[in-house]
Amino acid sequence: MDKVKFGIIGVGNMGSMHLSFFQSGKVRNGVVTAIADLNEKKLEAARKNSPGDYRCFQSGDELIDGADVDAVIIAVPHYSHPPLAIRALRKGLHVVCEKPAGVYTKQVKEMNAAAEQSGRLFTMMYNQRTNPLYIRMHDLVQSGAIGAIRRVNWIITNWFRTQYYYDSGSWRATWKGEGGGVLLNQCPHQLDLLQWICGMPNKVHAFCHFGKWHNIETEDDVTAYLEFANGATGAFITSTADAPGTNRFEVLGSRGKIVCEKDTLTVGRLHEDLQEFLRTAKDGFAEPAHTEEIVLQGGENPQHVGILNNFADAVLGLQPLYVDGREGLRCVELMDAMLLSAWQGRTVSLPIDDDLYFAELQKRIAASKDKGGEDILIDNSMSYGGTK
């Protein structure tokens, strides 16, 4: 094939943005031949804002079964990610899935199994992995340049959202429609990066506040404590009600520290091992000598377009796939662990009990209220990471 033929399932805020990338020629080896949405008004808006020679379908299932496509991009509410991905993979289509991979681990594991059995390419839209600063952090930590991890802290609160935002979609911030709040909507990129750079914690104790600042069912304020297998600890703090917000990610190792904040990476390298210095120094207030390097944001940071170009090229055999979609399970595991910990008021070990989480989620879904009303398209062009 000359170009990969894509179908986009869901042309709301994220799907319409993906469509615009193709229609403006930013995806060099891909073309959109079909789009689908349950909402006819969203289809009309997509045709108006990004006109082109593509077919329109009334549902994702119809597109998967009847469109002339090689791959699909799934950009619908969270619960529908795995079912649509599984259907597409079983039809022999390649799949790009928006974050998160799903709402609960049971369904994501089913999706991963379908991906493994299909022989098709499957990726997650983890566009933050294309950021040069996070790539540098990943390489430094994974190479052992700052030694063994001792502490991880990420405060990510520059997600301020008004009540109007939550009222703009009947599915938003409901257990029935979205399956979670700030963790599942805004933070999948950060939780993915945390595990990609630092590895998975093995214990989580989280305090999630549900509808603390907004009139919503789900969490809008979270503070989580993390423990790692090597004894390292961490904190993950997020909210959609802080202004001005903060985005500061720091990793302390036995040989140095990395801080990422305001498009700048500060890398401190110790001249000797921290624990060894702590044990042997003859001065009670001495600190080990270190050097410091400042890395400014620079170089190519293609974000969503980078993931789409890599995926199209990978389908054509031109380059390896950058993000294995099965890794999306780790982010969902972290989100579910935090919610389960808050619901049960205890420390949760990872991997979590899939059945227990599913049962607890069903209780919330049963009590969830349908907000009704008409969904509103919100321009997310200036949102950090292109959040939904």
N, C-alpha and C positions, 0 to 999 in steps of 0.2 A: 504494500500500500504506500501511496505517496504521503498521505496525512492520516492521522488517527481521527476517526469520526466519533464525536462525543455527543451524548445526550445529557442534558442537565435536568435533574429531578428536583423541583423546588426552585422557583424564581422569585423568592422574596428578597430580603436584604442581601444575603450572601450569594444565592444563586444568580441573581441579576448582576452582581458584581463580576462573577466568573464569566457570565455571558458577555459582558462588556469587554473583558480581556481578549476573548476570542474575536469578537467583532471588530476590535481596533487593531488586530494583527499582532498582539503581544505574545500569542502562543504560536510559535513558528511552525510546528509540525502537527497542529491540531485544528479541527474545524467542527463547529457545532451543527449537527444535522437534525436535532430534535430537542424540544424542551417540554416539560410537563409541570402542571400544578393543579391542585384541586380547586384553586380559586381562579375563576375566569378573569377577574379584574387584574390579578398579578400577571397572567398571561398577556393581557392587553397592554399592561404597562411595560412588560419586557419587549413586546413587539414594537412598541412606540419608541422606547429609549435605545434599543439595540436591534434595529431591523436587520433581517437577513433571510437567507434561503434555508429555512429549517421548518420541520413539521411541529405542530403543537398537539399535545396529548392531555387528556383530562386527569390522568393519574400516572404515578410511577410504574405501576404494574403494566398499564397499557403501553407505555414507552418501551419498557424492557421486552415485552412480548412482540411488539409490532414495529419498532423503529429500526432504521438502517444505521446502526451504531456499532462501534467496536468497544466502546467504554462508556461508563456513566459516571457523573458527578452527583453525589447524593448530598443535598443541602436542604433538608426538611427538619421538622422537630425531632428531638433526640430519640424518642422511642422507636421511630421508623427507620433509623439508620441500619441496624442489623437485618431486619426482615427484607428491606429492599436490596441490601448488599448481597444477602444470601440468594435471593431470587436472581439477581443479575449474574452472580458468579456461577450459579447452576445452569444459566442460559449460555455460558461460555463468554461472558463479557468481563472486561477489566473494570476495576472499581476504584474511584477516588471518593473517600468518605470525609465529610466535614467533621469537625470535632464536636462533642466527644464521640468515641467509638460507639457508645451506647449509654444506657442509664444504669444497668446492673450487670454484674460480671457474668451471670448465667447466659444472657443473650449474646454478650460479646464473645464468649468462648464458642458458642455455636457458629457465630460469624467467622471466627478464626479457623474453625474446623472446615467450614465450607471453602474458605480461601485456600487452605492447604490441599484439599481434595480437587480443587478446580484446575490447578495448573495455570491460572490467570494471575496477572499482576494486581496487587491490592495495596493501596497507600492511604495514609491519613493526611489531611490537610494541616500538617504541623509546619506552617509557614515560618514560625519563629526559629526553626532550626536552620534557616538560611541566613540568619543574622550573624555577621562576622564576629561580633563580641561573644555571642553564646558558643559559636564554633570554637573560638579561642579558649573560652572557659572549659569546654568539654575536653579539648586536646590537652590543656594543662593539667586538669585533674586526672584524666584517664592515663596520662603518661607518667604520673607520679611526681610531676615537677614541684608540687607543693606538699608532697609526702602523703601520709595517711590522713584522711578526713577526721577532724575532731568536732567541728561544729558547722551547721548549715542554718542560715537565717534568710528568709525571704519575706519582706513586707511588701505587698502589692495591693495598694488601695487607690490607684488612680483609675478607678472604674466608676466614678460617680454617675449615678442614674437617678432620674427624677421619678415621681409617681407616674407621670405621663408616659414615660418609657415602658413601665410595667403594664400600664393600661392599654398600650398600643397593640397588644396581641392577646387573644383569649387564652393562648397556651402558656404565656410567659409566667414564670414563677409559681406554677401550680404543680402539685405532685402528679396529677392526672395528665397534664399536658406537656410539662417540661421535665419532670422528675427531679428537680433540684433548682437551686438558685445560683448564687455567685460561683460556687464550686463547679457546677456543670456547664454554666454558660460562659462566664468570663475567664475562669482559671484553668481550663484544660491545657492551654499552651504552657503555662507556668509549671503546672504539675508534671507535664511531660518533660519539660526542660530539667526540672529538678531531678527526676529519676534518670534522665539521659546523661546528665553531667555527674551526678553524685551516686547513682544507684538507688535501689528501692530500700526504704526503711523496713524494719521487721516488726515495729510496734508504733501505734498511733493512739494518742489521747487528745480528743478534740472537743472544743466548746463552740457549738454552732448556735447562733441566735436566729430564730425563725420569725421573720416579719418584725424585726426589732425597730427598724427605721422606716420601713415602707408598709403599706397595706398589702402584704403578700403572704402566701402560705410558706414559702421556702426560706432558706438561709440567706441573709444579706450581711452577716457579720460572723467571721470565723477566726478563731485562734487555735492552732493545732501544735501539739508537741510531738516530735518524732524521735525515735531511737533506731540506730543502725546496728547491724550485726557486730561491727568492730568496736562498739561502745560509743561511737559518735552520737551526738544529739542535735536536734534542730527545732526550729520554729517556723511555722507558715501562718502568716496573718493576712487576711483579706477582708474587704468590705466594699459595698457599692454606695456608701453614705459618707465617705471622707472627702473633704475638699479644703485646701488642696491635698491631693493624694500623693502617695509615695510609691516608688518602685525601686527597691534596693535589695539586691541579691548578693549575699556574701558567703564564701566558703573558706573556713579556716582549716589548714592542714598542719601537720607536724613540721613542715619546712617552709610555710608561708601562708599568705592569705590573698584571696581575690575578692574584689568588690566591684559589682556592676551597678552603676547608677548614672542617670542622666546621659546616656549614650557614651559613657566613658568606663573603661576598665582600669582599675588600679591593681597592679600585681606587686605584692610585697614578697620578697624571697629572703628567708633566714639564712645566715651563714653557717648555722649548725642546727641539729635537730632540737626542736623545742623541748621535748621531754628530757632529753639528755642534759640540756643546759639547766633546766629547772632542778634537776637532781644534783648537779655538780658545781653550780656557781657558788662562789664564796662571798657574794654580796647579796644581802636580802632584798635590795631594790633594783638589782641589775636586770636588764633585758637583753636578749640576744641581738647582735647586730644584724641589720638587714638592708637590702637595697630595694628601691621602689621604681616601678615602671608605669607610666601612664599611656594607655592605649585609647585613642579617640575613635569614635565611630567613623568608619571609612570603608572603602571598597564596595563591592556589589552586595546589595541586600534585596534580592528580588522578591522575597515574601511569597504571596500566593502564585504569582506568575512563575516564580522559580520552581515551585512544586509542580505546577501544571506542565511546564516545559520539560522538566526532568521525567515526568510520568509519560508524556507523549514520546519522548526520545527512548525511554526504556521499552515501551511497547514496540517500537520500531527496531529495537536491538542496538541503538546508538550509544547508550550509556547505561550503567547499572542503576537500579532503583535506589533513590536516596533514603526514603523512609519505608520500612516494612510495616504495612498496616496492622499486622498482628501486635505490634508494640503498643497499640492504642489500649490494650487491656490493662497495662500498668497504670495509666492515668485513671481509668475507671475504678481500678482497685483502690487507689489512693482516695478518690472522692468518696467511694462507698465506705471505706474504712473510717473516714472522718465523720460521716453522717451516722454510721452505726454506733460509733463511740459516743457521739452526742445523744443519740436516742436512748442508749442503754447506760450512759453515765459511767463508762469504764474504759480501760485500755483495751484496744483491739490488736490482736496479732495478725500479721500478714503471712501468707494469703488468707483472706477472710473466708468465713463460712458463707458460701454462695446462697445456700437455701435459707439461712437465717436472715441475710440481708433482704432477699426477695420477699420473705414473709413480712418483715418490718415495713418494707416499702408498700406492700399491698394494703396494710392498715392505713397508711397515709393517703393512698389513692382512693380508698373507699370513702374517706371523709373529705376528699378534695371537692372543691366547688368549681363549676364551670362558670367562668366570668362572662361568657357570651360576648356580644358586641362584634364589631368588624375589625379585622386586623389592619394595621396601618404600616405602610412602608416607611422605614426610617433610614435616612442617609447615614451610613456608617463609615463614610470615606475618611473621616478624620479619627476614627476610633483606633486605639492602640491595638495592634495586631489584627485589625479587621474583625472585631468581635461582633457577635450577633445581638 
